[in-house]
Amino acid sequence: MSRLAERPATLLAARRLSDDPRAAWRTVSGLVLAGFVAGFFSISTLSAESASHRGQVAVITANAADARNAATEARTLLRETGVTATVAVTGDSDYESLPGGVHGVTAQVSGGQATIDTAVTALTPLGSGRYPLTQEYVSAADDTITARVATVSTATLVVSFLVAAAAAGLTSAANVLDRRRVYGLLRLAGTPR
């Protein structure tokens, strides 16, 4: 930088960096630390890709026989409400379905959220005290935790950036005050402000 400097300010800055690189790093180290901490928290909000069961409504039953009976009833109830769905029976070895290895019935509903809500309402009597499951219900806890971690990450980034910026400003002001005699002599020698 000092060889290519065309202005006195650039020459002085390059000379200061080469004389004491630690002091120059001290000014920005707080900002780097703030970025590192915020980046660490931001990465922790990324979650592994989980199985997506969008448009699927599931009802858990006590055993396989109840699941077969519930499937027949589900087809009837969905047909009566006008919901187009593919109904399937799940078992204790079926971990790819929404109930995840539990006896029950799944209905793959075609349509939007209103159709899914209609299917949930129609299938509620089949659950024998348990409400039907949807993807939103199953992933609600993970979504809440992810949202809270994202909020903490953002708050950490903002607060640490403000603290680091204030520290950098104070360090720069202290450096100017420490060098005021040198700056005064340079000004008297004709160096532009």
Sine and cosine of phi, psi and omega as CSV:
sin_phi,cos_phi,sin_psi,cos_psi,sin_omega,cos_omega
0.00,0.00,-0.63,0.78,-0.06,-1.00
-0.94,0.34,-0.51,0.86,0.03,-1.00
-0.94,0.33,-0.54,0.84,-0.06,-1.00
-1.00,-0.10,0.03,1.00,-0.07,-1.00
-0.92,0.40,0.75,-0.66,0.04,-1.00
-0.96,-0.29,-0.23,0.97,-0.02,-1.00
-0.83,-0.56,0.44,-0.90,0.01,-1.00
-0.88,0.48,-0.59,0.80,-0.03,-1.00
-0.89,0.45,-0.66,0.75,0.01,-1.00
-0.92,0.38,-0.64,0.76,0.03,-1.00
-0.89,0.46,-0.70,0.72,0.02,-1.00
-0.91,0.41,-0.65,0.76,0.01,-1.00
-0.90,0.43,-0.69,0.73,0.02,-1.00
-0.91,0.42,-0.63,0.77,0.00,-1.00
-0.91,0.42,-0.66,0.75,0.02,-1.00
-0.90,0.43,-0.65,0.76,0.03,-1.00
-0.89,0.45,-0.68,0.74,-0.03,-1.00
-0.95,0.30,-0.52,0.85,0.02,-1.00
-0.95,0.31,-0.68,0.74,-0.09,-1.00
-0.58,-0.82,0.98,0.18,-0.03,-1.00
-0.91,0.41,-0.47,0.88,0.01,-1.00
-0.89,0.45,-0.65,0.76,0.00,-1.00
-0.90,0.43,-0.63,0.78,0.04,-1.00
-0.92,0.40,-0.63,0.77,0.00,-1.00
-0.93,0.36,-0.57,0.82,-0.01,-1.00
-0.84,0.54,-0.55,0.84,-0.02,-1.00
-0.92,0.40,-0.64,0.77,-0.07,-1.00
-0.98,-0.19,-0.06,1.00,-0.07,-1.00
-0.89,0.45,-0.58,0.81,0.04,-1.00
-0.89,0.45,-0.66,0.75,0.03,-1.00
-0.91,0.41,-0.62,0.78,0.02,-1.00
-0.91,0.41,-0.68,0.73,0.03,-1.00
-0.89,0.46,-0.66,0.75,0.03,-1.00
-0.88,0.47,-0.68,0.73,0.04,-1.00
-0.90,0.43,-0.62,0.79,0.03,-1.00
-0.90,0.43,-0.73,0.68,-0.01,-1.00
-0.89,0.45,-0.72,0.70,0.00,-1.00
-0.91,0.42,-0.62,0.78,0.05,-1.00
-0.90,0.44,-0.62,0.78,0.04,-1.00
-0.88,0.47,-0.73,0.69,0.01,-1.00
-0.93,0.37,-0.56,0.83,0.00,-1.00
-0.92,0.40,-0.63,0.77,0.01,-1.00
-0.92,0.39,-0.52,0.85,-0.01,-1.00
-0.93,0.36,-0.23,0.97,0.04,-1.00
-0.99,0.15,-0.24,0.97,0.04,-1.00
-0.96,0.29,0.73,-0.68,-0.02,-1.00
-0.90,-0.43,0.37,-0.93,0.05,-1.00
-0.92,0.39,0.50,-0.87,0.00,-1.00
-0.93,0.38,0.92,-0.40,0.01,-1.00
-0.99,-0.14,0.28,-0.96,0.00,-1.00
-0.89,0.45,0.71,-0.70,-0.01,-1.00
-0.98,-0.22,0.79,-0.61,0.01,-1.00
-0.85,-0.53,0.74,0.67,-0.01,-1.00
-0.89,0.45,0.69,-0.72,0.03,-1.00
0.99,0.17,0.13,0.99,-0.04,-1.00
-0.96,-0.28,0.70,-0.72,0.08,-1.00
-0.86,-0.50,0.75,-0.66,-0.06,-1.00
-0.83,-0.56,0.58,-0.82,0.08,-1.00
-0.83,-0.56,0.80,-0.60,0.00,-1.00
-1.00,0.01,0.69,-0.72,0.04,-1.00
-0.86,-0.51,0.16,-0.99,-0.07,-1.00
-0.96,0.27,-0.63,0.77,-0.05,-1.00
-0.49,-0.87,-0.04,-1.00,-0.07,-1.00
-0.92,0.38,-0.61,0.79,0.00,-1.00
-0.90,0.43,-0.68,0.73,0.05,-1.00
-0.90,0.45,-0.57,0.82,0.01,-1.00
-0.90,0.43,-0.68,0.73,0.02,-1.00
-0.90,0.43,-0.67,0.74,0.04,-1.00
-0.91,0.42,-0.65,0.76,0.01,-1.00
-0.91,0.41,-0.55,0.84,0.02,-1.00
-0.90,0.43,-0.67,0.74,0.02,-1.00
-0.90,0.44,-0.71,0.70,0.02,-1.00
-0.90,0.43,-0.62,0.78,-0.01,-1.00
-0.88,0.47,-0.69,0.72,0.03,-1.00
-0.86,0.52,-0.69,0.72,-0.01,-1.00
-0.91,0.42,-0.75,0.66,-0.03,-1.00
-0.89,0.46,-0.67,0.75,0.00,-1.00
-0.93,0.38,-0.63,0.78,0.04,-1.00
-0.89,0.45,-0.66,0.75,-0.01,-1.00
-0.90,0.43,-0.55,0.83,0.00,-1.00
-1.00,0.04,-0.08,1.00,0.04,-1.00
0.99,0.13,0.35,0.94,0.00,-1.00
-1.00,-0.09,0.79,-0.61,0.06,-1.00
-1.00,0.04,0.87,-0.50,-0.06,-1.00
-0.47,-0.88,0.45,-0.89,0.12,-0.99
-0.97,-0.22,0.89,-0.45,-0.07,-1.00
-0.99,-0.15,0.71,-0.71,0.02,-1.00
-0.67,-0.75,0.46,-0.89,0.05,-1.00
-1.00,-0.08,0.71,-0.71,0.05,-1.00
-0.93,-0.36,0.42,-0.91,-0.01,-1.00
-0.79,-0.62,-0.12,-0.99,-0.05,-1.00
-0.96,0.26,-0.13,0.99,0.04,-1.00
-0.96,-0.29,0.04,1.00,-0.04,-1.00
-0.99,-0.13,1.00,0.01,-0.03,-1.00
-1.00,-0.02,-0.06,1.00,-0.01,-1.00
-1.00,0.05,-0.17,0.99,-0.02,-1.00
-1.00,-0.01,0.15,-0.99,-0.03,-1.00
-0.88,0.47,-0.68,0.73,0.03,-1.00
-0.92,0.39,-0.38,0.92,0.10,-1.00
0.92,0.38,0.91,0.42,0.08,-1.00
0.99,0.11,0.43,0.90,0.02,-1.00
-0.82,-0.57,0.56,-0.83,0.06,-1.00
-0.90,0.44,0.70,-0.72,0.01,-1.00
0.11,-0.99,-0.26,-0.96,-0.04,-1.00
-0.77,-0.64,0.68,-0.73,0.12,-0.99
-0.87,-0.49,0.61,-0.79,0.06,-1.00
-0.84,-0.54,0.90,-0.44,0.06,-1.00
-1.00,0.07,0.96,-0.27,-0.13,-0.99
-1.00,-0.03,0.75,-0.67,0.09,-1.00
-0.99,-0.17,0.78,-0.63,-0.05,-1.00
0.68,-0.73,-0.09,-1.00,-0.05,-1.00
-1.00,0.02,-0.29,-0.96,-0.05,-1.00
-0.91,0.42,-0.56,0.83,0.02,-1.00
-0.90,0.44,-0.63,0.78,0.02,-1.00
-0.93,0.37,-0.64,0.77,0.04,-1.00
-0.89,0.45,-0.68,0.74,0.03,-1.00
-0.89,0.46,-0.63,0.78,0.05,-1.00
-0.89,0.45,-0.66,0.75,0.02,-1.00
-0.91,0.41,-0.64,0.77,0.04,-1.00
-0.88,0.48,-0.70,0.72,0.01,-1.00
-0.90,0.44,-0.67,0.74,-0.03,-1.00
-0.92,0.38,-0.58,0.82,-0.07,-1.00
-1.00,0.00,-0.04,1.00,-0.02,-1.00
-0.84,0.54,-0.65,0.76,0.00,-1.00
-0.90,0.43,-0.33,0.94,-0.05,-1.00
-0.97,0.23,-0.36,0.93,-0.14,-0.99
-0.97,0.23,-0.05,1.00,-0.04,-1.00
0.68,0.73,0.86,0.51,0.04,-1.00
0.99,-0.14,-0.25,0.97,0.03,-1.00
-0.96,-0.29,0.67,-0.74,0.02,-1.00
-0.98,0.20,0.48,-0.88,0.07,-1.00
-0.89,0.45,0.48,-0.88,-0.02,-1.00
-0.98,-0.19,0.56,-0.83,0.17,-0.99
-0.77,-0.64,0.16,-0.99,0.01,-1.00
-0.86,0.50,-0.63,0.77,-0.01,-1.00
-0.90,0.44,-0.63,0.78,0.00,-1.00
-0.93,0.38,-0.68,0.73,-0.05,-1.00
-0.93,0.37,-0.63,0.78,-0.07,-1.00
-0.99,-0.11,0.17,0.99,-0.06,-1.00
-0.89,0.46,-0.68,0.74,-0.03,-1.00
-0.90,0.43,-0.70,0.72,0.02,-1.00
-0.90,0.43,-0.65,0.76,0.01,-1.00
-0.90,0.43,-0.61,0.79,0.01,-1.00
-0.92,0.40,-0.71,0.71,0.01,-1.00
-0.89,0.45,-0.68,0.73,0.01,-1.00
-0.88,0.47,-0.66,0.75,0.01,-1.00
-0.91,0.41,-0.63,0.78,0.01,-1.00
-0.93,0.37,-0.66,0.75,0.03,-1.00
-0.90,0.44,-0.63,0.78,0.04,-1.00
-0.90,0.44,-0.63,0.78,0.03,-1.00
-0.91,0.42,-0.69,0.72,0.03,-1.00
-0.90,0.44,-0.63,0.78,0.03,-1.00
-0.88,0.48,-0.71,0.70,-0.01,-1.00
-0.90,0.43,-0.69,0.73,0.01,-1.00
-0.90,0.44,-0.66,0.75,0.04,-1.00
-0.88,0.47,-0.70,0.72,0.01,-1.00
-0.87,0.49,-0.73,0.68,-0.05,-1.00
-0.91,0.41,-0.75,0.66,-0.05,-1.00
-0.91,0.42,-0.72,0.69,-0.03,-1.00
-0.93,0.37,-0.55,0.84,0.07,-1.00
-0.91,0.41,-0.67,0.75,0.02,-1.00
-0.90,0.43,-0.68,0.73,0.03,-1.00
-0.90,0.43,-0.69,0.72,0.00,-1.00
-0.91,0.40,-0.63,0.78,0.03,-1.00
-0.91,0.42,-0.65,0.76,0.05,-1.00
-0.90,0.43,-0.65,0.76,0.03,-1.00
-0.90,0.43,-0.66,0.75,0.03,-1.00
-0.90,0.43,-0.65,0.76,0.04,-1.00
-0.90,0.44,-0.69,0.73,0.03,-1.00
-0.90,0.43,-0.64,0.77,0.03,-1.00
-0.90,0.44,-0.69,0.73,0.02,-1.00
-0.90,0.44,-0.67,0.74,0.02,-1.00
-0.90,0.43,-0.65,0.76,0.03,-1.00
-0.90,0.43,-0.62,0.79,0.04,-1.00
-0.90,0.44,-0.65,0.76,0.03,-1.00
-0.90,0.44,-0.69,0.72,0.00,-1.00
-0.91,0.41,-0.59,0.81,0.03,-1.00
-0.92,0.39,-0.51,0.86,-0.07,-1.00
-0.97,-0.23,0.29,0.96,-0.09,-1.00
-0.89,0.46,-0.55,0.84,0.04,-1.00
-0.92,0.40,-0.68,0.73,0.02,-1.00
-0.89,0.45,-0.68,0.73,0.01,-1.00
-0.90,0.43,-0.63,0.78,0.02,-1.00
-0.90,0.44,-0.68,0.74,0.03,-1.00
-0.91,0.41,-0.64,0.76,0.04,-1.00
-0.89,0.45,-0.63,0.78,0.00,-1.00
-0.91,0.42,-0.68,0.74,0.01,-1.00
-0.92,0.40,-0.46,0.89,0.00,-1.00
-0.98,0.19,-0.12,0.99,0.07,-1.00
0.97,-0.24,0.16,0.99,0.04,-1.00
-0.95,0.33,0.75,-0.66,0.03,-1.00
-0.88,0.48,0.53,-0.85,-0.04,-1.00
-0.87,0.50,0.00,0.00,0.00,0.00
